[in-house]
């Protein structure tokens, strides 16, 4: 099955009417599970869809989120990032290379809204910050040879 057809099916599963733009955006998200920003998506898709605008991407992603097909999160003051994985999971940000990784959690209480608060909580984001395994290995390798 080709990837655009998979994207179309994925959109339909979430009651999203497929359009050329929506299919391309969803295809990108399904192929690139790297937590892209709107700019990441735009820079790649404009190569094949030159008429695609950032606003179309923003509007499509906003609709995908409302339909439950995608989630968004933000690390500090950086751009909003989009994640095709919508199950409860945490994110790990490497402070050396900047890559963002999904971390599965079997501790559902981590994502539960606290009871008896004076706040109107709408979402929970769990974010770990540290150094990824790849960067640790590079650092150890560099320190060994210097």
C-alpha positions in Angstrom: 0.0 0.0 0.0 1.4 3.4 -0.9 2.0 6.0 1.8 -0.6 8.5 0.5 -3.2 5.8 0.5 -2.2 5.0 4.1 -2.5 8.7 5.0 -6.0 8.9 3.5 -7.1 5.8 5.5 -5.6 7.3 8.7 -7.5 10.6 8.1 -10.7 8.8 7.5 -10.3 6.9 10.7 -10.5 10.2 12.5 -13.4 11.5 10.4 -11.1 14.0 8.5 -12.1 14.6 4.9 -8.9 13.9 2.9 -7.6 16.7 0.6 -4.3 16.8 -1.2 -2.8 19.1 1.4 -4.1 17.1 4.4 -2.9 13.8 2.9 0.5 15.3 2.3 0.8 16.7 5.8 -0.4 13.4 7.4 1.9 11.5 5.1 4.8 13.6 6.4 3.8 13.0 10.0 3.5 9.3 9.6 6.9 9.1 7.8 8.7 11.5 10.1 8.1 10.8 13.7 10.6 13.4 14.8 8.2 15.9 16.4 8.3 18.4 13.6 7.4 22.1 13.7 5.1 23.8 11.1 8.3 25.1 9.5 9.8 21.6 9.3 6.7 20.4 7.5 6.4 23.5 5.3 10.1 23.4 4.2 9.7 19.7 3.1 6.3 19.8 1.5 6.7 23.0 -0.5 9.2 21.0 -2.7 6.3 19.0 -4.0 3.4 21.4 -3.3 4.7 24.9 -4.1 1.3 26.5 -3.5 1.0 25.1 0.1 1.0 27.8 2.7 2.0 27.8 6.4 -1.5 28.8 7.3 -2.9 25.7 5.6 -0.5 23.6 7.6 -1.5 25.4 10.9 -5.2 25.0 10.1 -4.8 21.3 9.1 -2.8 20.5 12.2 -5.3 22.3 14.4 -8.1 20.3 12.9 -6.1 17.0 13.3 -5.6 17.8 17.0 -9.4 18.5 17.5 -10.1 15.2 15.8 -7.6 13.3 18.0 -5.3 12.3 15.1 -2.3 14.4 16.3 -1.2 16.0 19.5 1.0 19.1 20.1 3.4 20.1 22.7 5.9 22.8 23.3 9.4 22.7 24.8 10.2 25.9 26.7 9.8 28.9 24.3 10.5 26.9 21.2 8.0 26.4 18.4 5.1 24.1 18.9 5.9 20.5 17.9 3.5 17.9 16.5 3.3 14.2 17.4 1.4 11.5 15.6 1.6 9.3 18.7 -1.5 10.3 20.6 -1.4 7.7 23.4 -0.2 8.8 26.9 3.6 9.1 26.8 6.3 11.4 27.9 9.0 13.2 25.9 12.7 13.3 26.4 14.7 16.3 25.0 18.5 15.9 24.6 20.1 19.1 25.7 23.2 18.2 23.6 21.7 17.4 20.1 18.1 18.8 20.6 16.4 15.6 19.4 13.1 14.7 21.0 12.3 11.1 21.8 9.0 9.5 22.9 9.1 7.6 26.3 6.4 5.1 26.9 5.1 5.1 30.4 3.2 2.3 32.1 2.5 4.6 35.0 -0.9 6.0 34.1 -1.0 8.1 37.3 1.7 10.2 35.8 -0.8 11.5 33.2 -3.8 11.8 35.5 -5.2 15.2 36.4 -4.7 15.9 40.1 -7.9 15.8 42.1 -9.2 18.7 44.2 -7.3 21.6 42.6 -8.4 25.2 42.0 -7.3 25.0 38.4 -9.0 24.1 35.2 -6.5 21.6 33.8 -6.9 20.7 30.1 -3.8 18.6 29.5 -0.7 17.0 31.0 2.7 17.1 29.4 5.6 15.1 30.9 9.0 16.3 29.7 12.4 14.8 30.7 15.5 16.8 29.8 19.0 15.3 29.7 21.6 13.7 27.4 20.6 10.9 25.0 22.5 7.7 24.7 24.0 8.6 21.4 25.4 11.9 22.7 26.7 10.1 25.9 28.6 7.7 23.7 30.0 10.4 21.5 31.1 12.3 24.6 32.8 9.3 26.1 34.5 8.5 22.8 35.7 12.1 22.5 37.0 12.3 26.1 38.8 8.9 25.6 40.7 10.2 22.6 41.5 13.7 23.9 
